[in-house]
Each structure stands twice: as C-alpha cells, then as structure tokens.
Amino acid sequence: MPERHSEAEFAEKLRRAAEVEAGAGAAEPGPVPVDDLIRRGRALRFRRRAAVVGSAGAVGVLAVVLAAGPLWWPGGGAPGDERVPPAATGGASPAPSARDGAGGPPVEVEPYERVVISDTLVLALLPEGRQNFLLSSPEHFEENLEIAAGLEGDNIRPDSVSAGYDFDTDPLVYGAWRLEGTPSRIVVVPEDGDEEYPATLVMLTGEPGWGVYYLDAASIPSLAGGFRVVAYDADGEVFADLPVAMPW
C-alpha cells in the first residue's frame, strides 16, 4: 500500500522537486503553481484511479494522470484556464441513489448542474469536450468545475462505455456512455457472480447521445475479482460489455 501524505506535505514535495528541476536546467525558472496542481489533482482524483474505454470487439485503456503533463507553465497559466464555465445556477439535484432509484430512465440535468450522489460526492455534466463530467467533493465543486471545463472528457467510441472505480471514500463504480439513442439500463456484474446491479443514469437535457452512470459499490458484496459493465439499448440489446480488472 503506498504511503499517503497530506496535501500540504505533497505540495511541499512538489515545490522542492520543481526547484531541483529548475536548478538542473530542465525548465525556465518561474513561479510554480503548486496550489493549482493540488486543485487539479483533487478534481481528477477519481479519473486517476482507473478508467477503461471500449466497445464491442475492442477495448482500450484511458488513464488521466496529472503527472503526465508539465509540472508548471512558464506563463503562469495552465492550459484551459481561459475556459471558465458560468456559475452553476439553482440548487443541487438529488439524483436517485444507486440503492433506491437505480435502473430507471436517465435523470436529465442542466450543464454544470450539481447532482448529489452522496454526502461526500457530487456530479456534474459539462458541454465542453466529449463525454466530459466531474466527480467532486461538495466543498470543492465550484473550483473543480472550472478545471474540468478545460479537459477533454472520456471521448469514447460510439456504442460504448467507459468505466472507473474508487474505493477511498464512498465505494463507487462510474463512467460515461455514448449511444445514438438512450440506454434502457446499464448494470455492473461482478466477475465472481451473475447478479446484475443497475446503475443510475444521468444525461444533459435535450442532448441525447451520451451521459454518465454511477453505482454505489457498497451495495455489491465483492468486486475483488473484477467486474463487467453491461449496457443495453432502448430495445434491450447489449451495445457494450466492458470487463474491468482489479489491480490487486
């Protein structure tokens, strides 16, 4: 199990590493926006965990890793900073919980609208990018929304789904779907069983073709052996069946 550090400790390590890199001539000296990196890392914490994308007959891997890009930008601004979404309006939308209302038709929401998943998680769908969505803690939602607006999104193939998971706080399986119509349902099936667990579907109002699903994984006895995400179209036919392996 990797050692965990507080954000303050991690920020100090980033600053020291940046000073060493600059001293070695690896980059032009300049201010290092470590706090911005921390915010970006917080915004992407779920997408860093694990994400896979696929479609019938093809499976690819998509990992959004903060360290894959430069640690700072000489101009002081990061890519996408100029793309700021309008302030979210209205109150939070209490989407059906995975235990109570999952398996029904998609919940329709407005762009940037805060959708409550649990006490510690909220969701928003963004019109920027392709299949772009945000999972965030409620207290950091506004700042993370600005960051997410500059990201590409999952950008998955037609008739496919992406999948990710996080077990640090509230156990969650989540991802995006892309389909010309609207899925009738998306389910999670543990590899060591055959029971289907229906996910909650969320989509932007008036924008069919893509959306997000999520499932409270606490409702599943075990995912230790991995799981599959199976998506059904409006006629009940499978349009995506994506296996997800656990790293342990």
N, C-alpha and C positions, 0 to 999 in steps of 0.2 A: 504494500500500500504506500503510495507516495506521500512524503511528508507534506503537511498542509501549513500554510503561513497566512497570517492576516494580510489584509490589503495594504496596510501601512508598511509591513516588512517587505512585501513583494514590490511595492513602489520604490523603496529604498534600494533594493537589489537592482531594479531596472535602471535607476539613476546611476548607480556605481558602474554597472555594465556599460551604460551609454558613455560615461566619462572615459572608461578604458578604451572603448572602440574609437572615440574621437581622438584620444591621445595617440592611438596607433595609426592614425591617418585613414581610418576606414570610412570616415564621414566628415563633412564640414562641421566644425564646432557650432553650436547653436543651442537654443533652449530646447529641452526635451520635454514634450508634453506628457509626462508620466501619468498625471491625473486623467488625461484624456484616454490614455491606453487602458487604465483601470476601468473607466466607464465603458469603453468598448468591450473589454473582456467580460464585464458584468452583463452587458447586453447580449453577448454571444455565448454565454456560459452553457446554454443547452445545445446550441448548434455545434459547439466544440466537442461535446461528449461523443456523439456518434450519429452520423447521418448517412443513409444509403439511398440511392435512387435507382429505379429500374422500371422495366415494362416487360410485357410478355416476351420471353425469349432472350432478354438482355438485362443484365444487372451491372450497374456502375457504382462507384463509390465517390461520395462528395463529403469532404471534411473541411469545415470552415475553421481554420486555425489562425488565431491572431498573430502568432509569431511568424507566419509565412510572409507577411509584408514587412516593410521597413519599420524600425522601431520609432522613428520620428521623421518629420518632414521639415526640411530647412526653412521653408517659408513660414513655418509656424502653424499652418493649417493642414488638416488631413483631407484626403480625397473624399468628396461627397459632402464636405461641411457646408457647401453653399445650398444644399438641397434640404430645406427645413420644412417639415410638414406644418400645416396650420394647426393651431391649438385644438386639441380634442374638445368636442362640444358635448354637452349633456352628461348625464350620469353614466355609471357603469351598467353594462347589460349583463344581468345574471343569466348566463347560458345554462342550459340543463346540465346537471352534474353527470359524470360518467356512470354513477350508480343509479340515478333516478330517471334521467330523461334520455339516455343514450339510445341510439338505434332508430330515432325518429328522423323526420326530414331535416335538412340543414337549417340552422339558425342564421337568418340574414341580418347583417350588421352594416353600419356605415364605415367608410375608410377612417382609419385611426381610432375607431371607437374602442373603448376599453371593455373587454369581455372578461368577466370574473370566472376563473376556473376553480380557485380555492382561496383561502385566507392569505396564502403566500404567493399565488401565481395569477397573473392576468395575461390576456392575449389581445393582440390587435392585428388586423389585416391591412396591408398597405397597397395602394395602387402603383407605387414605384416598383420598378424591377419586374420580375416574373415569379409568381408564387412566393411573394415576399410577405413574411409575417414575423411577429415579435412575441416572444415569451419573456415575461419580466416579473420582477417583484413589484408590488403596487407602489412602494415608495420611490422607485427609480423609473417608473413608467414613462414620464414625460421626457427625461433626458435620453433614455434608451430609444424612444420613438424617433427622436431626431437622428440618432445614429443609424437606426435601421432603415431610414428613408434613403440613405446613401449606399445601401447594399444591393447586391444583385438579386437575392432571393434564391430559392431552390432551383429554378429554371429546369424543371424536369421535362421528360419527353411526353408527347401526347399519350393518352390512355395509360397512365402510370401513376405511381405514388412514390413519395419519399417517406423515410421513417427515421425516427430518432428516439432516444430514451434518456431519462435522467432519474437517478435514484438517490440524489443527495438530499433533497428536501421532501416534497410530495412526490412519490413514485409516479412517473408519467411516461406514457408512450404517445408520440405525436408525429405529425408530418403533414405534407401537403398532397393534394390530389389534383390531377389535370385530366379533364374529360370533356368532350364536346357537349355532353348533356350534364345531368346531375346524378351523382351516385345514389342508389337506393339505400345503401349501407356500406360501412367499412368496419371490418371486425379484426380483432387480434386473436390469433390461435397459438397457444404455447406448443412448442415442438414435442413436448412430452405428454401431450394430451390432444383431444379433439374438440373440446368445448370452445365455442366462439364467444368472444366478449365484444359487444358492439361499442363503437366509439361515438362520441359526439361530433357532428359535422357543423362547420361554420363557413359561411361564404359572404362575399360582398353583395349588397342589394343591387339587383339589376346587372350583375356581372357574372353570368354563368360561365362555366368552363374551368374554374379552379376554386379551391377552397382549402380549408385546414380541418384536420381531425385530431382529436385527443382522447385519451383514455386514462382514467385513474388506475394505475397499475396495482394499487393496493387491493383492488377487487379480484386480482388474479393470484391463485395460490403460489405459483412459482413460474419465473421466467429464466431460471438458471440454465436451462438447455437451449435457450433462444426462442424465437417466436416467428410467426408469419403474419404479415398484414395482407388481408384479402379484401379487395374492393369489388363491389357489384354495381353494374349499371342499372338504369331505370327498368330494364327488362329482367333483372335478376341474374344476368350473366356475369361471370367473373371477367373483369377487364385488367386486373393486376393482382399478382400473387407474389409478394416480396418477402423472402426469408431474411431474417436478421439474426446474426450470431452474437453471443455474448463474448466479451474479451477475456473472461476468466475461465 
